[in-house]
Amino acid sequence: MNTVRHRLPAYAWIGLGVILISEVLMFQDVEPVATFFTAIVWTGYILLMDGLVYRIKGASLIRTRPKEFLFLVLFSIVLWLIFEFYNFHLRNWTYENLPENLLSRWLGYAWVFATILPGVFETVEWIEANGWFARMRVRPLKLPPMLIRQSVLFGALFSFGPLFAPEEVAPYLFAFVWVGYALMLDPLNYFPKDASLFGDLEQGRLDRFASYFAAGLICGLLWEFWNYWAHARWVYTVPIMQNFKLFEMPLVWYLGFPAFAYECFVMTTFAKRWWGVKERGISEVERDHHHERSRQSI
């Protein structure tokens, strides 16, 4: 792991300040912070985590890959609207204490939805920068083509089947959606040699999967912790184990956050290809910075 430490960017301190100040104002019910608390606190979190990544690596999404960061912000809205569409039929959550003004309400939706992917990806980059799972490897696996094709078929069934389920059954099926798009799209990322779990397994790599798993748990706990105190918030109507909760989330459903985080990665990788977004690996950015520092020292 790189032991060189760079100066922590000023915006990281701003992000930390946003988190702390917004929590104080939220508990005092100060508007508009109380209503828009979730969006505000996650904006602070994203700034803080990006700064911490830069301090370790000398490269980060905001500082050195701003186009990729902007793509994550915009695609994050699109991605979550997909799951909101599912929720019309599967009815797993509702929102309460939303602004009465429709413009404020929709701006709030857009803002908080825009923080989802950046929050997950910044957490993953921080985990990777700290080398948590860098040595997590297995024996390279030779995956039969039939298995990969079956993944697409089962993924499509899991993704679209719940939309046609009877109303009394549909609320129990959201777990399939949280894995369906990953199963369906990961092979479509694998064949053109984009980043994918199948490709990682053929190389004996588990570090990426483990990083997203851990990031899903971290983000999930923070989503639920901050949402629990927020004035405008989501409330779960999942008809399973409602008596066993941590914050507003039934305890067993925390297992969905790691799956959701990896599904975010798979869907984003797929979308990047279609939108023509070139993803620069952090090692490539580090190499550019090394060359720049070398020129400056001459």
C-alpha positions as CSV (number, residue, x, y, z in Angstrom):
1,M,0.0,0.0,0.0
2,N,1.2,3.5,-0.8
3,T,2.6,5.1,2.4
4,V,3.0,8.6,0.9
5,R,0.4,11.0,2.3
6,H,-0.7,14.0,0.3
7,R,-2.3,17.2,1.7
8,L,-5.9,16.7,2.6
9,P,-7.9,19.0,0.2
10,A,-9.8,21.9,1.7
11,Y,-13.1,20.5,0.4
12,A,-12.7,17.4,2.7
13,W,-12.7,19.7,5.7
14,I,-15.7,21.4,4.3
15,G,-17.4,18.0,3.9
16,L,-16.7,17.1,7.5
17,G,-18.1,20.5,8.6
18,V,-21.2,20.0,6.5
19,I,-21.8,16.6,8.2
20,L,-21.3,17.9,11.7
21,I,-23.2,21.2,11.3
22,S,-26.1,19.7,9.4
23,E,-26.6,17.1,12.2
24,V,-26.7,19.9,14.8
25,L,-29.2,21.9,12.8
26,M,-31.3,18.9,12.0
27,F,-31.7,18.0,15.7
28,Q,-32.7,21.6,16.3
29,D,-35.3,21.3,13.5
30,V,-33.8,24.2,11.5
31,E,-35.1,24.5,8.0
32,P,-34.3,23.8,5.2
33,V,-31.7,21.5,6.8
34,A,-34.2,19.4,8.6
35,T,-36.1,18.6,5.4
36,F,-33.1,18.2,3.1
37,F,-30.9,16.6,5.7
38,T,-30.2,13.4,3.9
39,A,-29.1,15.1,0.7
40,I,-27.0,17.6,2.6
41,V,-25.2,15.1,4.9
42,W,-24.4,12.7,2.0
43,T,-23.0,15.6,0.0
44,G,-20.7,16.3,3.0
45,Y,-19.8,12.6,3.2
46,I,-18.9,12.4,-0.5
47,L,-16.6,15.5,-0.2
48,L,-14.9,14.0,2.9
49,M,-14.4,10.6,1.4
50,D,-13.0,11.9,-1.9
51,G,-10.5,14.0,0.1
52,L,-9.4,11.1,2.2
53,V,-8.9,9.0,-1.0
54,Y,-6.8,11.9,-2.5
55,R,-4.7,12.1,0.7
56,I,-3.8,8.4,0.3
57,K,-3.5,8.0,-3.4
58,G,-2.8,11.5,-4.8
59,A,-5.8,10.9,-7.1
60,S,-9.6,10.8,-6.7
61,L,-12.8,11.1,-8.5
62,I,-13.4,14.8,-8.0
63,R,-9.8,15.9,-8.3
64,T,-8.5,13.8,-11.2
65,R,-11.5,12.2,-12.8
66,P,-14.2,14.9,-12.7
67,K,-16.0,13.7,-15.9
68,E,-16.4,10.3,-14.4
69,F,-17.7,11.8,-11.2
70,L,-20.2,14.0,-13.0
71,F,-21.4,10.9,-14.9
72,L,-21.9,9.1,-11.5
73,V,-24.0,12.0,-10.2
74,L,-26.3,12.1,-13.3
75,F,-26.5,8.3,-13.8
76,S,-27.3,7.9,-10.0
77,I,-30.6,9.7,-10.6
78,V,-31.5,7.5,-13.5
79,L,-30.5,4.3,-11.7
80,W,-32.6,5.1,-8.6
81,L,-35.6,6.1,-10.7
82,I,-35.5,2.6,-12.1
83,F,-35.9,1.2,-8.6
84,E,-38.6,3.8,-7.8
85,F,-40.5,2.4,-10.8
86,Y,-40.3,-1.0,-9.3
87,N,-41.6,0.3,-6.0
88,F,-44.9,1.4,-7.6
89,H,-45.8,-2.3,-7.9
90,L,-43.6,-3.9,-5.2
91,R,-44.5,-1.3,-2.5
92,N,-41.5,-1.7,-0.2
93,W,-41.1,1.9,1.0
94,T,-42.9,5.2,1.2
95,Y,-41.7,8.8,1.9
96,E,-43.1,11.0,4.7
97,N,-42.8,14.7,5.6
98,L,-41.9,15.7,2.1
99,P,-42.1,19.4,1.1
100,E,-45.5,20.5,0.0
101,N,-44.1,22.7,-2.8
102,L,-43.7,20.3,-5.8
103,L,-40.6,22.1,-7.1
104,S,-38.8,21.8,-3.8
105,R,-40.0,18.2,-3.5
106,W,-38.6,17.2,-7.0
107,L,-35.4,19.1,-6.4
108,G,-35.0,17.2,-3.2
109,Y,-35.6,13.9,-4.9
110,A,-33.0,14.7,-7.6
111,W,-30.4,15.9,-5.0
112,V,-30.7,12.9,-2.8
113,F,-30.8,10.4,-5.7
114,A,-27.7,12.0,-7.1
115,T,-25.7,11.1,-4.0
116,I,-26.3,7.4,-4.2
117,L,-23.7,6.3,-6.7
118,P,-21.0,8.8,-5.7
119,G,-21.5,7.7,-2.0
120,V,-21.0,4.0,-2.9
121,F,-18.1,4.6,-5.3
122,E,-16.2,7.0,-3.0
123,T,-16.5,4.4,-0.2
124,V,-15.2,1.7,-2.5
125,E,-12.3,3.9,-3.6
126,W,-11.5,4.6,0.1
127,I,-11.5,0.9,0.9
128,E,-9.3,0.1,-2.1
129,A,-6.9,3.0,-1.2
130,N,-6.5,1.5,2.2
131,G,-5.8,-2.0,0.8
132,W,-8.4,-3.8,2.8
133,F,-8.8,-6.7,0.4
134,A,-5.9,-6.2,-1.9
135,R,-4.6,-9.7,-1.3
136,M,-7.9,-11.5,-1.5
137,R,-7.4,-14.0,-4.2
138,V,-8.7,-17.4,-5.1
139,R,-7.6,-20.0,-7.7
140,P,-8.5,-18.7,-11.2
141,L,-11.7,-20.2,-12.3
142,K,-12.5,-21.4,-15.9
143,L,-16.2,-20.5,-16.3
144,P,-18.2,-22.5,-18.8
145,P,-20.0,-20.4,-21.4
146,M,-23.3,-22.1,-20.5
147,L,-23.0,-20.7,-16.9
148,I,-22.5,-17.2,-18.2
149,R,-25.5,-17.4,-20.6
150,Q,-27.6,-18.9,-17.8
151,S,-26.7,-15.9,-15.6
152,V,-28.2,-13.6,-18.2
153,L,-31.4,-15.6,-18.4
154,F,-31.9,-15.9,-14.6
155,G,-31.0,-12.2,-14.2
156,A,-33.7,-11.2,-16.7
157,L,-36.2,-13.4,-14.9
158,F,-35.3,-11.9,-11.5
159,S,-35.3,-8.4,-12.9
160,F,-38.6,-8.4,-14.8
161,G,-40.5,-11.3,-13.3
162,P,-41.5,-9.3,-10.2
163,L,-43.2,-6.7,-12.3
164,F,-45.8,-9.3,-13.4
165,A,-46.4,-10.8,-10.0
166,P,-49.8,-10.5,-8.4
167,E,-50.1,-7.6,-6.0
168,E,-50.3,-9.8,-2.9
169,V,-47.0,-11.5,-3.9
170,A,-45.0,-8.6,-5.4
171,P,-43.9,-7.0,-2.1
172,Y,-42.0,-10.1,-1.2
173,L,-39.9,-10.1,-4.4
174,F,-37.7,-7.0,-4.2
175,A,-34.7,-9.2,-3.1
176,F,-34.7,-10.7,-6.7
177,V,-34.5,-7.2,-8.2
178,W,-31.4,-6.3,-6.0
179,V,-29.5,-9.2,-7.7
180,G,-31.3,-9.5,-11.0
181,Y,-29.5,-6.7,-12.9
182,A,-26.1,-7.8,-11.7
183,L,-26.8,-11.4,-12.9
184,M,-28.1,-10.1,-16.2
185,L,-25.6,-7.4,-17.0
186,D,-22.3,-8.7,-15.6
187,P,-22.0,-11.2,-18.5
188,L,-22.7,-8.3,-20.9
189,N,-19.8,-6.5,-19.3
190,Y,-17.6,-9.6,-19.4
191,F,-17.8,-10.4,-23.1
192,P,-16.4,-7.0,-24.3
193,K,-13.8,-7.3,-21.5
194,D,-15.1,-4.5,-19.3
195,A,-14.8,-4.9,-15.6
196,S,-17.0,-7.8,-14.3
197,L,-17.2,-10.4,-11.6
198,F,-16.9,-13.2,-14.2
199,G,-13.7,-11.6,-15.5
200,D,-12.3,-11.2,-11.9
201,L,-13.0,-14.8,-11.1
202,E,-11.1,-15.9,-14.2
203,Q,-8.2,-13.9,-12.9
204,G,-8.6,-15.2,-9.3
205,R,-9.6,-11.8,-8.0
206,L,-12.1,-11.3,-5.2
207,D,-10.9,-7.8,-4.0
208,R,-13.3,-5.8,-6.1
209,F,-16.3,-7.9,-5.0
210,A,-15.3,-7.7,-1.4
211,S,-14.8,-4.0,-1.6
212,Y,-18.3,-3.4,-2.9
213,F,-19.7,-5.8,-0.4
214,A,-18.0,-3.9,2.5
215,A,-19.0,-0.5,0.9
216,G,-22.6,-1.7,0.7
217,L,-22.6,-2.4,4.4
218,I,-21.0,0.9,5.3
219,C,-23.3,2.9,3.1
220,G,-26.3,0.9,4.2
221,L,-25.7,1.6,7.8
222,L,-25.1,5.3,7.2
223,W,-28.2,5.6,4.9
224,E,-30.4,4.0,7.7
225,F,-28.7,5.9,10.5
226,W,-29.1,9.3,9.0
227,N,-32.5,8.6,7.6
228,Y,-33.7,7.6,11.0
229,W,-33.2,11.1,12.4
230,A,-34.2,13.0,9.2
231,H,-37.5,15.0,9.1
232,A,-38.2,14.1,5.4
233,R,-37.4,10.4,5.2
234,W,-38.3,7.0,3.8
235,V,-40.3,4.4,5.8
236,Y,-40.2,0.7,4.9
237,T,-43.3,-1.3,4.3
238,V,-41.5,-4.5,3.7
239,P,-43.9,-7.3,4.9
240,I,-41.1,-9.4,6.4
241,M,-39.7,-9.3,10.0
242,Q,-41.0,-5.8,10.8
243,N,-40.5,-6.5,14.5
244,F,-36.7,-6.9,14.2
245,K,-35.3,-3.5,13.1
246,L,-32.1,-1.5,13.2
247,F,-33.3,2.1,12.7
248,E,-36.1,1.9,10.1
249,M,-34.8,-1.1,8.3
250,P,-35.8,-4.7,9.1
251,L,-32.5,-6.3,10.2
252,V,-32.5,-9.1,7.7
253,W,-32.8,-6.6,4.8
254,Y,-29.3,-5.2,5.6
255,L,-28.1,-8.2,3.6
256,G,-29.5,-6.4,0.5
257,F,-27.1,-3.5,0.8
258,P,-23.9,-5.4,-0.3
259,A,-25.9,-6.9,-3.3
260,F,-27.2,-3.4,-4.1
261,A,-23.7,-1.9,-4.1
262,Y,-22.4,-4.5,-6.5
263,E,-25.4,-4.1,-8.7
264,C,-24.6,-0.4,-8.8
265,F,-21.2,-1.3,-10.0
266,V,-22.5,-3.6,-12.7
267,M,-25.2,-1.3,-14.0
268,T,-22.8,1.7,-14.0
269,T,-20.1,-0.3,-15.9
270,F,-22.7,-1.2,-18.5
271,A,-24.0,2.3,-18.8
272,K,-20.5,3.7,-19.2
273,R,-20.0,1.6,-22.3
274,W,-23.2,2.9,-23.9
275,W,-22.6,6.5,-22.9
276,G,-19.0,6.3,-24.1
277,V,-17.5,7.2,-20.7
278,K,-13.9,6.2,-20.5
279,E,-13.0,5.1,-17.0
280,R,-9.4,5.9,-16.0
281,G,-8.1,3.4,-13.4
282,I,-6.6,5.0,-10.3
283,S,-3.3,3.4,-11.1
284,E,-3.2,5.2,-14.4
285,V,-3.9,8.5,-12.7
286,E,-1.2,7.8,-10.1
287,R,1.3,7.1,-12.9
288,D,0.4,10.5,-14.5
289,H,1.0,12.2,-11.2
290,H,4.3,10.4,-10.7
291,H,5.5,11.7,-14.1
292,E,4.3,15.2,-13.3
293,R,6.2,15.2,-10.0
294,S,9.3,13.8,-11.7
295,R,9.2,16.7,-14.3
296,Q,8.7,19.2,-11.5
297,S,11.8,17.9,-9.6
298,I,14.0,18.3,-12.6
